[in-house]
Structures are given as C-alpha cells and as structure tokens.
Amino acid sequence: DVQLQASGGGLVQAGGSLRLSCAASGFTFDDYAIGWFRQAPGKEREGVSSISNSDGSTYYADSVKGRFTISSDNAKNTVYLQMNNLKPEDTAVYYCAALERGWTVVASLAQYEYESWGQGTEVTVSS
C-alpha cells in the first residue's frame, strides 16, 4: 500500500513562504503522480498542484500559478510544494495524494483519480 506523510505546515504572515513535503512509499508501479490538495474551513477540498513521476509533467491551479512550485526528489521519494507570496486565502489543511498506474501518468488535479491520501498539514496565513 502507498503511504504518504505530509509535513511543513505552520503559521506565516502574508507575503511569506513555506515549503511542504510529502514523503511517499509503497508504490507498486514506476508510473505515478503526487498531488497537493487543500481544504479551507467551510469549503470543499480543491486541487493545488501535481507532478508526474512518469513524464515530469506538472499542473497548477490558477490560484497558485506563479507563486507555488512543485518538485520531486526521486532519491528521497519526496515531493515538495514551495509556497511563496502566501495570501490569507491560502489558509487551509493541505493534503498530498497519490495515483499510480501501470502506464504513463500525466499530472492531474482530478481528485477522483487519487487512491491514496496522506494526513493533512495545516497552513495558516495571517494578514
């Protein structure tokens, strides 16, 4: 089974930065994608960014383009989400999730495709 461990959340002032980490293990196939999702209080969970281990593709939600950068360290089986110029509306619990296939995977923010989810890490951005 795929296991995911998210970390790196915290309290930061608007305009500040945080880096989230998602340590992943237990993949059966080499073709997988890791996605970051977030859920703010009273709101539905939404996709933030994803990265494919298959083809290196990345995907960003419009709300974070130009501010967030997703990357991976395959040697450490860890995916990072560098979040810069944080805004109060970025406040949420952030989750990492994984989908794996026996074929090439393209980065996606379609939540229904993700089978494995880690626990959340809370990000609070103060104004």
CNS distance restraints for C-alpha pairs under 8 A (distance, minus, plus):
assign (resid   1 and name CA) (resid  26 and name CA) 5.35 0.50 0.50
assign (resid   1 and name CA) (resid  27 and name CA) 6.96 0.50 0.50
assign (resid   2 and name CA) (resid  24 and name CA) 7.02 0.50 0.50
assign (resid   2 and name CA) (resid  25 and name CA) 5.59 0.50 0.50
assign (resid   2 and name CA) (resid  26 and name CA) 4.34 0.50 0.50
assign (resid   2 and name CA) (resid  27 and name CA) 5.52 0.50 0.50
assign (resid   2 and name CA) (resid  98 and name CA) 7.73 0.50 0.50
assign (resid   2 and name CA) (resid 116 and name CA) 6.33 0.50 0.50
assign (resid   3 and name CA) (resid  24 and name CA) 5.71 0.50 0.50
assign (resid   3 and name CA) (resid  25 and name CA) 5.32 0.50 0.50
assign (resid   3 and name CA) (resid  26 and name CA) 6.17 0.50 0.50
assign (resid   3 and name CA) (resid 116 and name CA) 7.20 0.50 0.50
assign (resid   3 and name CA) (resid 117 and name CA) 7.67 0.50 0.50
assign (resid   3 and name CA) (resid 118 and name CA) 6.89 0.50 0.50
assign (resid   4 and name CA) (resid  22 and name CA) 6.34 0.50 0.50
assign (resid   4 and name CA) (resid  23 and name CA) 5.61 0.50 0.50
assign (resid   4 and name CA) (resid  24 and name CA) 4.61 0.50 0.50
assign (resid   4 and name CA) (resid  25 and name CA) 6.68 0.50 0.50
assign (resid   4 and name CA) (resid  96 and name CA) 7.06 0.50 0.50
assign (resid   4 and name CA) (resid  97 and name CA) 7.13 0.50 0.50
assign (resid   4 and name CA) (resid  98 and name CA) 7.97 0.50 0.50
assign (resid   4 and name CA) (resid 116 and name CA) 7.65 0.50 0.50
assign (resid   4 and name CA) (resid 117 and name CA) 6.55 0.50 0.50
assign (resid   4 and name CA) (resid 118 and name CA) 4.61 0.50 0.50
assign (resid   4 and name CA) (resid 119 and name CA) 7.56 0.50 0.50
assign (resid   5 and name CA) (resid  21 and name CA) 7.88 0.50 0.50
assign (resid   5 and name CA) (resid  22 and name CA) 5.36 0.50 0.50
assign (resid   5 and name CA) (resid  23 and name CA) 5.08 0.50 0.50
assign (resid   5 and name CA) (resid  24 and name CA) 6.58 0.50 0.50
assign (resid   5 and name CA) (resid  96 and name CA) 7.81 0.50 0.50
assign (resid   5 and name CA) (resid 118 and name CA) 5.54 0.50 0.50
assign (resid   5 and name CA) (resid 119 and name CA) 6.59 0.50 0.50
assign (resid   6 and name CA) (resid  20 and name CA) 7.06 0.50 0.50
assign (resid   6 and name CA) (resid  21 and name CA) 5.57 0.50 0.50
assign (resid   6 and name CA) (resid  22 and name CA) 4.38 0.50 0.50
assign (resid   6 and name CA) (resid  23 and name CA) 6.52 0.50 0.50
assign (resid   6 and name CA) (resid  95 and name CA) 6.78 0.50 0.50
assign (resid   6 and name CA) (resid  96 and name CA) 6.38 0.50 0.50
assign (resid   6 and name CA) (resid 118 and name CA) 6.37 0.50 0.50
assign (resid   6 and name CA) (resid 119 and name CA) 6.41 0.50 0.50
assign (resid   6 and name CA) (resid 120 and name CA) 6.31 0.50 0.50
assign (resid   6 and name CA) (resid 121 and name CA) 6.11 0.50 0.50
assign (resid   7 and name CA) (resid  20 and name CA) 5.72 0.50 0.50
assign (resid   7 and name CA) (resid  21 and name CA) 5.26 0.50 0.50
assign (resid   7 and name CA) (resid  22 and name CA) 6.52 0.50 0.50
assign (resid   7 and name CA) (resid 120 and name CA) 7.87 0.50 0.50
assign (resid   7 and name CA) (resid 121 and name CA) 5.69 0.50 0.50
assign (resid   8 and name CA) (resid  18 and name CA) 7.13 0.50 0.50
assign (resid   8 and name CA) (resid  19 and name CA) 5.94 0.50 0.50
assign (resid   8 and name CA) (resid  20 and name CA) 4.43 0.50 0.50
assign (resid   8 and name CA) (resid  21 and name CA) 6.03 0.50 0.50
assign (resid   8 and name CA) (resid 121 and name CA) 6.89 0.50 0.50
assign (resid   9 and name CA) (resid  18 and name CA) 7.09 0.50 0.50
assign (resid   9 and name CA) (resid  19 and name CA) 7.57 0.50 0.50
assign (resid   9 and name CA) (resid  20 and name CA) 6.27 0.50 0.50
assign (resid   9 and name CA) (resid  94 and name CA) 7.98 0.50 0.50
assign (resid   9 and name CA) (resid 121 and name CA) 5.18 0.50 0.50
assign (resid   9 and name CA) (resid 122 and name CA) 5.05 0.50 0.50
assign (resid   9 and name CA) (resid 123 and name CA) 4.85 0.50 0.50
assign (resid   9 and name CA) (resid 124 and name CA) 7.90 0.50 0.50
assign (resid  10 and name CA) (resid  18 and name CA) 7.76 0.50 0.50
assign (resid  10 and name CA) (resid 121 and name CA) 7.98 0.50 0.50
assign (resid  10 and name CA) (resid 122 and name CA) 6.17 0.50 0.50
assign (resid  10 and name CA) (resid 123 and name CA) 5.02 0.50 0.50
assign (resid  10 and name CA) (resid 124 and name CA) 6.14 0.50 0.50
assign (resid  11 and name CA) (resid 123 and name CA) 6.13 0.50 0.50
assign (resid  11 and name CA) (resid 124 and name CA) 4.73 0.50 0.50
assign (resid  11 and name CA) (resid 125 and name CA) 5.93 0.50 0.50
assign (resid  11 and name CA) (resid 126 and name CA) 7.36 0.50 0.50
assign (resid  12 and name CA) (resid  16 and name CA) 6.04 0.50 0.50
assign (resid  12 and name CA) (resid  17 and name CA) 7.20 0.50 0.50
assign (resid  12 and name CA) (resid  18 and name CA) 7.68 0.50 0.50
assign (resid  12 and name CA) (resid 123 and name CA) 7.89 0.50 0.50
assign (resid  12 and name CA) (resid 124 and name CA) 6.32 0.50 0.50
assign (resid  12 and name CA) (resid 125 and name CA) 5.03 0.50 0.50
assign (resid  12 and name CA) (resid 126 and name CA) 6.27 0.50 0.50
assign (resid  13 and name CA) (resid  86 and name CA) 7.64 0.50 0.50
assign (resid  13 and name CA) (resid 125 and name CA) 5.33 0.50 0.50
assign (resid  13 and name CA) (resid 126 and name CA) 4.74 0.50 0.50
assign (resid  13 and name CA) (resid 127 and name CA) 6.17 0.50 0.50
assign (resid  14 and name CA) (resid  85 and name CA) 6.86 0.50 0.50
assign (resid  14 and name CA) (resid  86 and name CA) 5.32 0.50 0.50
assign (resid  14 and name CA) (resid  87 and name CA) 5.04 0.50 0.50
assign (resid  14 and name CA) (resid  88 and name CA) 6.26 0.50 0.50
assign (resid  14 and name CA) (resid 125 and name CA) 5.69 0.50 0.50
assign (resid  14 and name CA) (resid 126 and name CA) 5.66 0.50 0.50
assign (resid  14 and name CA) (resid 127 and name CA) 5.30 0.50 0.50
assign (resid  15 and name CA) (resid  84 and name CA) 7.02 0.50 0.50
assign (resid  15 and name CA) (resid  85 and name CA) 4.08 0.50 0.50
assign (resid  15 and name CA) (resid  86 and name CA) 4.91 0.50 0.50
assign (resid  15 and name CA) (resid  87 and name CA) 6.41 0.50 0.50
assign (resid  16 and name CA) (resid  84 and name CA) 6.15 0.50 0.50
assign (resid  16 and name CA) (resid  85 and name CA) 5.39 0.50 0.50
assign (resid  16 and name CA) (resid  86 and name CA) 5.51 0.50 0.50
assign (resid  17 and name CA) (resid  82 and name CA) 7.44 0.50 0.50
assign (resid  17 and name CA) (resid  83 and name CA) 5.38 0.50 0.50
assign (resid  17 and name CA) (resid  84 and name CA) 4.40 0.50 0.50
assign (resid  17 and name CA) (resid  85 and name CA) 6.16 0.50 0.50
assign (resid  17 and name CA) (resid  86 and name CA) 6.14 0.50 0.50
assign (resid  18 and name CA) (resid  82 and name CA) 6.18 0.50 0.50
assign (resid  18 and name CA) (resid  83 and name CA) 5.24 0.50 0.50
assign (resid  18 and name CA) (resid  84 and name CA) 6.74 0.50 0.50
assign (resid  19 and name CA) (resid  80 and name CA) 6.65 0.50 0.50
assign (resid  19 and name CA) (resid  81 and name CA) 5.53 0.50 0.50
assign (resid  19 and name CA) (resid  82 and name CA) 4.41 0.50 0.50
assign (resid  19 and name CA) (resid  83 and name CA) 5.87 0.50 0.50
assign (resid  20 and name CA) (resid  80 and name CA) 5.53 0.50 0.50
assign (resid  20 and name CA) (resid  81 and name CA) 4.99 0.50 0.50
assign (resid  20 and name CA) (resid  82 and name CA) 6.44 0.50 0.50
assign (resid  20 and name CA) (resid  83 and name CA) 7.83 0.50 0.50
assign (resid  21 and name CA) (resid  78 and name CA) 6.61 0.50 0.50
assign (resid  21 and name CA) (resid  79 and name CA) 5.79 0.50 0.50
assign (resid  21 and name CA) (resid  80 and name CA) 4.56 0.50 0.50
assign (resid  21 and name CA) (resid  81 and name CA) 6.48 0.50 0.50
assign (resid  22 and name CA) (resid  78 and name CA) 5.38 0.50 0.50
assign (resid  22 and name CA) (resid  79 and name CA) 5.09 0.50 0.50
assign (resid  22 and name CA) (resid  80 and name CA) 6.29 0.50 0.50
assign (resid  22 and name CA) (resid  96 and name CA) 6.33 0.50 0.50
assign (resid  23 and name CA) (resid  76 and name CA) 7.67 0.50 0.50
assign (resid  23 and name CA) (resid  77 and name CA) 5.97 0.50 0.50
assign (resid  23 and name CA) (resid  78 and name CA) 4.39 0.50 0.50
assign (resid  23 and name CA) (resid  79 and name CA) 6.59 0.50 0.50
assign (resid  24 and name CA) (resid  77 and name CA) 5.56 0.50 0.50
assign (resid  24 and name CA) (resid  78 and name CA) 5.97 0.50 0.50
assign (resid  24 and name CA) (resid  79 and name CA) 7.92 0.50 0.50
assign (resid  25 and name CA) (resid  77 and name CA) 6.90 0.50 0.50
assign (resid  27 and name CA) (resid 100 and name CA) 7.44 0.50 0.50
assign (resid  28 and name CA) (resid 100 and name CA) 7.91 0.50 0.50
assign (resid  29 and name CA) (resid 100 and name CA) 6.52 0.50 0.50
assign (resid  29 and name CA) (resid 101 and name CA) 6.44 0.50 0.50
assign (resid  29 and name CA) (resid 102 and name CA) 5.90 0.50 0.50
assign (resid  30 and name CA) (resid  53 and name CA) 7.37 0.50 0.50
assign (resid  30 and name CA) (resid  54 and name CA) 7.15 0.50 0.50
assign (resid  30 and name CA) (resid 100 and name CA) 7.78 0.50 0.50
assign (resid  30 and name CA) (resid 102 and name CA) 7.59 0.50 0.50
assign (resid  31 and name CA) (resid  52 and name CA) 7.74 0.50 0.50
assign (resid  31 and name CA) (resid  53 and name CA) 5.99 0.50 0.50
assign (resid  31 and name CA) (resid  54 and name CA) 4.91 0.50 0.50
assign (resid  31 and name CA) (resid 100 and name CA) 5.72 0.50 0.50
assign (resid  31 and name CA) (resid 101 and name CA) 5.63 0.50 0.50
assign (resid  31 and name CA) (resid 102 and name CA) 6.21 0.50 0.50
assign (resid  31 and name CA) (resid 103 and name CA) 6.02 0.50 0.50
assign (resid  31 and name CA) (resid 104 and name CA) 5.67 0.50 0.50
assign (resid  31 and name CA) (resid 105 and name CA) 5.84 0.50 0.50
assign (resid  32 and name CA) (resid  52 and name CA) 6.05 0.50 0.50
assign (resid  32 and name CA) (resid  53 and name CA) 5.47 0.50 0.50
assign (resid  32 and name CA) (resid  54 and name CA) 6.30 0.50 0.50
assign (resid  32 and name CA) (resid  98 and name CA) 6.91 0.50 0.50
assign (resid  32 and name CA) (resid  99 and name CA) 5.45 0.50 0.50
assign (resid  32 and name CA) (resid 100 and name CA) 3.94 0.50 0.50
assign (resid  32 and name CA) (resid 101 and name CA) 6.10 0.50 0.50
assign (resid  32 and name CA) (resid 104 and name CA) 7.76 0.50 0.50
assign (resid  32 and name CA) (resid 105 and name CA) 5.81 0.50 0.50
assign (resid  33 and name CA) (resid  50 and name CA) 6.82 0.50 0.50
assign (resid  33 and name CA) (resid  51 and name CA) 5.52 0.50 0.50
assign (resid  33 and name CA) (resid  52 and name CA) 4.15 0.50 0.50
assign (resid  33 and name CA) (resid  53 and name CA) 5.65 0.50 0.50
assign (resid  33 and name CA) (resid  54 and name CA) 7.51 0.50 0.50
assign (resid  33 and name CA) (resid  98 and name CA) 5.68 0.50 0.50
assign (resid  33 and name CA) (resid  99 and name CA) 5.45 0.50 0.50
assign (resid  33 and name CA) (resid 100 and name CA) 6.43 0.50 0.50
assign (resid  33 and name CA) (resid 105 and name CA) 6.51 0.50 0.50
assign (resid  33 and name CA) (resid 106 and name CA) 7.22 0.50 0.50
assign (resid  33 and name CA) (resid 107 and name CA) 6.01 0.50 0.50
assign (resid  33 and name CA) (resid 108 and name CA) 7.80 0.50 0.50
assign (resid  34 and name CA) (resid  50 and name CA) 5.56 0.50 0.50
assign (resid  34 and name CA) (resid  51 and name CA) 5.56 0.50 0.50
assign (resid  34 and name CA) (resid  52 and name CA) 6.53 0.50 0.50
assign (resid  34 and name CA) (resid  53 and name CA) 7.93 0.50 0.50
assign (resid  34 and name CA) (resid  79 and name CA) 7.25 0.50 0.50
assign (resid  34 and name CA) (resid  96 and name CA) 6.76 0.50 0.50
assign (resid  34 and name CA) (resid  97 and name CA) 5.62 0.50 0.50
assign (resid  34 and name CA) (resid  98 and name CA) 4.56 0.50 0.50
assign (resid  34 and name CA) (resid  99 and name CA) 6.69 0.50 0.50
assign (resid  34 and name CA) (resid 107 and name CA) 7.83 0.50 0.50
assign (resid  35 and name CA) (resid  47 and name CA) 7.57 0.50 0.50
assign (resid  35 and name CA) (resid  48 and name CA) 7.49 0.50 0.50
assign (resid  35 and name CA) (resid  49 and name CA) 5.70 0.50 0.50
assign (resid  35 and name CA) (resid  50 and name CA) 3.93 0.50 0.50
assign (resid  35 and name CA) (resid  51 and name CA) 6.40 0.50 0.50
assign (resid  35 and name CA) (resid  96 and name CA) 5.50 0.50 0.50
assign (resid  35 and name CA) (resid  97 and name CA) 5.22 0.50 0.50
assign (resid  35 and name CA) (resid  98 and name CA) 6.28 0.50 0.50
assign (resid  35 and name CA) (resid 107 and name CA) 7.86 0.50 0.50
assign (resid  35 and name CA) (resid 108 and name CA) 7.44 0.50 0.50
assign (resid  35 and name CA) (resid 109 and name CA) 6.78 0.50 0.50
assign (resid  36 and name CA) (resid  47 and name CA) 6.33 0.50 0.50
assign (resid  36 and name CA) (resid  48 and name CA) 5.41 0.50 0.50
assign (resid  36 and name CA) (resid  49 and name CA) 5.26 0.50 0.50
assign (resid  36 and name CA) (resid  50 and name CA) 6.01 0.50 0.50
assign (resid  36 and name CA) (resid  81 and name CA) 7.85 0.50 0.50
assign (resid  36 and name CA) (resid  94 and name CA) 6.76 0.50 0.50
assign (resid  36 and name CA) (resid  95 and name CA) 5.64 0.50 0.50
assign (resid  36 and name CA) (resid  96 and name CA) 4.49 0.50 0.50
assign (resid  36 and name CA) (resid  97 and name CA) 6.43 0.50 0.50
assign (resid  37 and name CA) (resid  45 and name CA) 6.64 0.50 0.50
assign (resid  37 and name CA) (resid  46 and name CA) 5.50 0.50 0.50
assign (resid  37 and name CA) (resid  47 and name CA) 4.36 0.50 0.50
assign (resid  37 and name CA) (resid  48 and name CA) 5.09 0.50 0.50
assign (resid  37 and name CA) (resid  49 and name CA) 7.13 0.50 0.50
assign (resid  37 and name CA) (resid  94 and name CA) 5.66 0.50 0.50
assign (resid  37 and name CA) (resid  95 and name CA) 5.13 0.50 0.50
assign (resid  37 and name CA) (resid  96 and name CA) 6.21 0.50 0.50
assign (resid  37 and name CA) (resid  97 and name CA) 7.68 0.50 0.50
assign (resid  38 and name CA) (resid  45 and name CA) 5.42 0.50 0.50
assign (resid  38 and name CA) (resid  46 and name CA) 5.49 0.50 0.50
assign (resid  38 and name CA) (resid  47 and name CA) 6.49 0.50 0.50
assign (resid  38 and name CA) (resid  48 and name CA) 6.78 0.50 0.50
assign (resid  38 and name CA) (resid  92 and name CA) 5.78 0.50 0.50
assign (resid  38 and name CA) (resid  93 and name CA) 5.41 0.50 0.50
assign (resid  38 and name CA) (resid  94 and name CA) 4.25 0.50 0.50
assign (resid  38 and name CA) (resid  95 and name CA) 5.90 0.50 0.50
assign (resid  39 and name CA) (resid  43 and name CA) 6.27 0.50 0.50
assign (resid  39 and name CA) (resid  44 and name CA) 5.94 0.50 0.50
assign (resid  39 and name CA) (resid  45 and name CA) 4.23 0.50 0.50
assign (resid  39 and name CA) (resid  46 and name CA) 6.34 0.50 0.50
assign (resid  39 and name CA) (resid  92 and name CA) 5.17 0.50 0.50
assign (resid  39 and name CA) (resid  93 and name CA) 5.32 0.50 0.50
assign (resid  39 and name CA) (resid  94 and name CA) 6.60 0.50 0.50
assign (resid  40 and name CA) (resid  44 and name CA) 7.22 0.50 0.50
assign (resid  40 and name CA) (resid  45 and name CA) 7.23 0.50 0.50
assign (resid  40 and name CA) (resid  91 and name CA) 6.30 0.50 0.50
assign (resid  40 and name CA) (resid  92 and name CA) 4.11 0.50 0.50
assign (resid  40 and name CA) (resid  93 and name CA) 6.34 0.50 0.50
assign (resid  41 and name CA) (resid  92 and name CA) 6.87 0.50 0.50
assign (resid  47 and name CA) (resid  61 and name CA) 6.60 0.50 0.50
assign (resid  47 and name CA) (resid 109 and name CA) 5.22 0.50 0.50
assign (resid  47 and name CA) (resid 110 and name CA) 7.48 0.50 0.50
assign (resid  47 and name CA) (resid 111 and name CA) 7.28 0.50 0.50
assign (resid  48 and name CA) (resid  60 and name CA) 5.91 0.50 0.50
assign (resid  48 and name CA) (resid  61 and name CA) 5.17 0.50 0.50
assign (resid  48 and name CA) (resid  64 and name CA) 7.02 0.50 0.50
assign (resid  48 and name CA) (resid 109 and name CA) 7.27 0.50 0.50
assign (resid  49 and name CA) (resid  58 and name CA) 7.21 0.50 0.50
assign (resid  49 and name CA) (resid  59 and name CA) 5.34 0.50 0.50
assign (resid  49 and name CA) (resid  60 and name CA) 4.38 0.50 0.50
assign (resid  49 and name CA) (resid  61 and name CA) 6.17 0.50 0.50
assign (resid  49 and name CA) (resid  70 and name CA) 6.80 0.50 0.50
assign (resid  49 and name CA) (resid 108 and name CA) 7.94 0.50 0.50
assign (resid  49 and name CA) (resid 109 and name CA) 6.75 0.50 0.50
assign (resid  50 and name CA) (resid  58 and name CA) 5.54 0.50 0.50
assign (resid  50 and name CA) (resid  59 and name CA) 5.24 0.50 0.50
assign (resid  50 and name CA) (resid  60 and name CA) 6.77 0.50 0.50
assign (resid  50 and name CA) (resid  70 and name CA) 6.99 0.50 0.50
assign (resid  50 and name CA) (resid 107 and name CA) 5.45 0.50 0.50
assign (resid  50 and name CA) (resid 108 and name CA) 6.05 0.50 0.50
assign (resid  50 and name CA) (resid 109 and name CA) 6.49 0.50 0.50
assign (resid  51 and name CA) (resid  56 and name CA) 6.40 0.50 0.50
assign (resid  51 and name CA) (resid  57 and name CA) 5.72 0.50 0.50
assign (resid  51 and name CA) (resid  58 and name CA) 4.40 0.50 0.50
assign (resid  51 and name CA) (resid  59 and name CA) 6.59 0.50 0.50
assign (resid  51 and name CA) (resid  70 and name CA) 6.83 0.50 0.50
assign (resid  51 and name CA) (resid  71 and name CA) 7.15 0.50 0.50
assign (resid  51 and name CA) (resid  72 and name CA) 7.77 0.50 0.50
assign (resid  51 and name CA) (resid 106 and name CA) 7.87 0.50 0.50
assign (resid  51 and name CA) (resid 107 and name CA) 5.07 0.50 0.50
assign (resid  51 and name CA) (resid 108 and name CA) 7.72 0.50 0.50
assign (resid  52 and name CA) (resid  56 and name CA) 4.98 0.50 0.50
assign (resid  52 and name CA) (resid  57 and name CA) 5.31 0.50 0.50
assign (resid  52 and name CA) (resid  58 and name CA) 6.45 0.50 0.50
assign (resid  52 and name CA) (resid 105 and name CA) 6.20 0.50 0.50
assign (resid  52 and name CA) (resid 106 and name CA) 5.71 0.50 0.50
assign (resid  52 and name CA) (resid 107 and name CA) 4.86 0.50 0.50
assign (resid  53 and name CA) (resid  57 and name CA) 7.88 0.50 0.50
assign (resid  53 and name CA) (resid 105 and name CA) 7.48 0.50 0.50
assign (resid  54 and name CA) (resid 104 and name CA) 5.40 0.50 0.50
assign (resid  54 and name CA) (resid 105 and name CA) 5.55 0.50 0.50
assign (resid  54 and name CA) (resid 106 and name CA) 7.16 0.50 0.50
assign (resid  55 and name CA) (resid 104 and name CA) 7.12 0.50 0.50
assign (resid  55 and name CA) (resid 105 and name CA) 7.15 0.50 0.50
assign (resid  55 and name CA) (resid 106 and name CA) 6.87 0.50 0.50
assign (resid  57 and name CA) (resid 106 and name CA) 6.27 0.50 0.50
assign (resid  57 and name CA) (resid 107 and name CA) 5.61 0.50 0.50
assign (resid  58 and name CA) (resid  70 and name CA) 7.39 0.50 0.50
assign (resid  58 and name CA) (resid 107 and name CA) 5.42 0.50 0.50
assign (resid  58 and name CA) (resid 108 and name CA) 7.93 0.50 0.50
assign (resid  59 and name CA) (resid 107 and name CA) 5.88 0.50 0.50
assign (resid  59 and name CA) (resid 108 and name CA) 6.42 0.50 0.50
assign (resid  59 and name CA) (resid 109 and name CA) 7.38 0.50 0.50
assign (resid  60 and name CA) (resid  64 and name CA) 6.60 0.50 0.50
assign (resid  60 and name CA) (resid  65 and name CA) 5.90 0.50 0.50
assign (resid  61 and name CA) (resid  65 and name CA) 6.37 0.50 0.50
assign (resid  64 and name CA) (resid  68 and name CA) 5.58 0.50 0.50
assign (resid  67 and name CA) (resid  83 and name CA) 6.14 0.50 0.50
assign (resid  67 and name CA) (resid  84 and name CA) 5.14 0.50 0.50
assign (resid  67 and name CA) (resid  85 and name CA) 6.11 0.50 0.50
assign (resid  67 and name CA) (resid  86 and name CA) 7.66 0.50 0.50
assign (resid  68 and name CA) (resid  81 and name CA) 6.65 0.50 0.50
assign (resid  68 and name CA) (resid  82 and name CA) 5.46 0.50 0.50
assign (resid  68 and name CA) (resid  83 and name CA) 4.47 0.50 0.50
assign (resid  68 and name CA) (resid  84 and name CA) 5.98 0.50 0.50
assign (resid  69 and name CA) (resid  81 and name CA) 5.69 0.50 0.50
assign (resid  69 and name CA) (resid  82 and name CA) 5.06 0.50 0.50
assign (resid  69 and name CA) (resid  83 and name CA) 6.62 0.50 0.50
assign (resid  70 and name CA) (resid  79 and name CA) 7.17 0.50 0.50
assign (resid  70 and name CA) (resid  80 and name CA) 5.63 0.50 0.50
assign (resid  70 and name CA) (resid  81 and name CA) 4.57 0.50 0.50
assign (resid  70 and name CA) (resid  82 and name CA) 6.30 0.50 0.50
assign (resid  71 and name CA) (resid  79 and name CA) 5.73 0.50 0.50
assign (resid  71 and name CA) (resid  80 and name CA) 5.26 0.50 0.50
assign (resid  71 and name CA) (resid  81 and name CA) 6.63 0.50 0.50
assign (resid  72 and name CA) (resid  77 and name CA) 7.42 0.50 0.50
assign (resid  72 and name CA) (resid  78 and name CA) 5.79 0.50 0.50
assign (resid  72 and name CA) (resid  79 and name CA) 4.24 0.50 0.50
assign (resid  72 and name CA) (resid  80 and name CA) 5.99 0.50 0.50
assign (resid  73 and name CA) (resid  77 and name CA) 5.89 0.50 0.50
assign (resid  73 and name CA) (resid  78 and name CA) 5.36 0.50 0.50
assign (resid  73 and name CA) (resid  79 and name CA) 6.28 0.50 0.50
assign (resid  74 and name CA) (resid  78 and name CA) 6.48 0.50 0.50
assign (resid  86 and name CA) (resid  90 and name CA) 6.45 0.50 0.50
assign (resid  86 and name CA) (resid 125 and name CA) 6.75 0.50 0.50
assign (resid  87 and name CA) (resid  91 and name CA) 7.56 0.50 0.50
assign (resid  87 and name CA) (resid 125 and name CA) 6.15 0.50 0.50
assign (resid  87 and name CA) (resid 126 and name CA) 7.82 0.50 0.50
assign (resid  87 and name CA) (resid 127 and name CA) 7.57 0.50 0.50
assign (resid  88 and name CA) (resid 124 and name CA) 7.36 0.50 0.50
assign (resid  88 and name CA) (resid 125 and name CA) 4.71 0.50 0.50
assign (resid  88 and name CA) (resid 126 and name CA) 5.73 0.50 0.50
assign (resid  88 and name CA) (resid 127 and name CA) 5.98 0.50 0.50
assign (resid  89 and name CA) (resid 125 and name CA) 7.59 0.50 0.50
assign (resid  90 and name CA) (resid 123 and name CA) 7.54 0.50 0.50
assign (resid  90 and name CA) (resid 124 and name CA) 7.49 0.50 0.50
assign (resid  90 and name CA) (resid 125 and name CA) 6.70 0.50 0.50
assign (resid  91 and name CA) (resid 122 and name CA) 7.83 0.50 0.50
assign (resid  91 and name CA) (resid 123 and name CA) 5.36 0.50 0.50
assign (resid  91 and name CA) (resid 124 and name CA) 4.59 0.50 0.50
assign (resid  91 and name CA) (resid 125 and name CA) 5.42 0.50 0.50
assign (resid  92 and name CA) (resid 122 and name CA) 6.05 0.50 0.50
assign (resid  92 and name CA) (resid 123 and name CA) 5.49 0.50 0.50
assign (resid  92 and name CA) (resid 124 and name CA) 6.61 0.50 0.50
assign (resid  93 and name CA) (resid 120 and name CA) 5.62 0.50 0.50
assign (resid  93 and name CA) (resid 121 and name CA) 5.47 0.50 0.50
assign (resid  93 and name CA) (resid 122 and name CA) 4.27 0.50 0.50
assign (resid  93 and name CA) (resid 123 and name CA) 5.99 0.50 0.50
assign (resid  94 and name CA) (resid 120 and name CA) 5.20 0.50 0.50
assign (resid  94 and name CA) (resid 121 and name CA) 5.23 0.50 0.50
assign (resid  94 and name CA) (resid 122 and name CA) 6.05 0.50 0.50
assign (resid  94 and name CA) (resid 123 and name CA) 7.02 0.50 0.50
assign (resid  95 and name CA) (resid 117 and name CA) 7.08 0.50 0.50
assign (resid  95 and name CA) (resid 118 and name CA) 6.11 0.50 0.50
assign (resid  95 and name CA) (resid 119 and name CA) 6.22 0.50 0.50
assign (resid  95 and name CA) (resid 120 and name CA) 4.53 0.50 0.50
assign (resid  95 and name CA) (resid 121 and name CA) 6.56 0.50 0.50
assign (resid  96 and name CA) (resid 117 and name CA) 6.09 0.50 0.50
assign (resid  96 and name CA) (resid 118 and name CA) 5.62 0.50 0.50
assign (resid  96 and name CA) (resid 119 and name CA) 7.67 0.50 0.50
assign (resid  96 and name CA) (resid 120 and name CA) 7.41 0.50 0.50
assign (resid  97 and name CA) (resid 114 and name CA) 6.14 0.50 0.50
assign (resid  97 and name CA) (resid 115 and name CA) 7.34 0.50 0.50
assign (resid  97 and name CA) (resid 116 and name CA) 5.45 0.50 0.50
assign (resid  97 and name CA) (resid 117 and name CA) 4.29 0.50 0.50
assign (resid  97 and name CA) (resid 118 and name CA) 6.08 0.50 0.50
assign (resid  98 and name CA) (resid 114 and name CA) 5.38 0.50 0.50
assign (resid  98 and name CA) (resid 115 and name CA) 6.24 0.50 0.50
assign (resid  98 and name CA) (resid 116 and name CA) 5.20 0.50 0.50
assign (resid  98 and name CA) (resid 117 and name CA) 6.54 0.50 0.50
assign (resid  99 and name CA) (resid 113 and name CA) 6.39 0.50 0.50
assign (resid  99 and name CA) (resid 114 and name CA) 4.56 0.50 0.50
assign (resid  99 and name CA) (resid 115 and name CA) 5.56 0.50 0.50
assign (resid  99 and name CA) (resid 116 and name CA) 6.70 0.50 0.50
assign (resid 100 and name CA) (resid 105 and name CA) 7.39 0.50 0.50
assign (resid 101 and name CA) (resid 105 and name CA) 6.79 0.50 0.50
assign (resid 110 and name CA) (resid 114 and name CA) 7.49 0.50 0.50
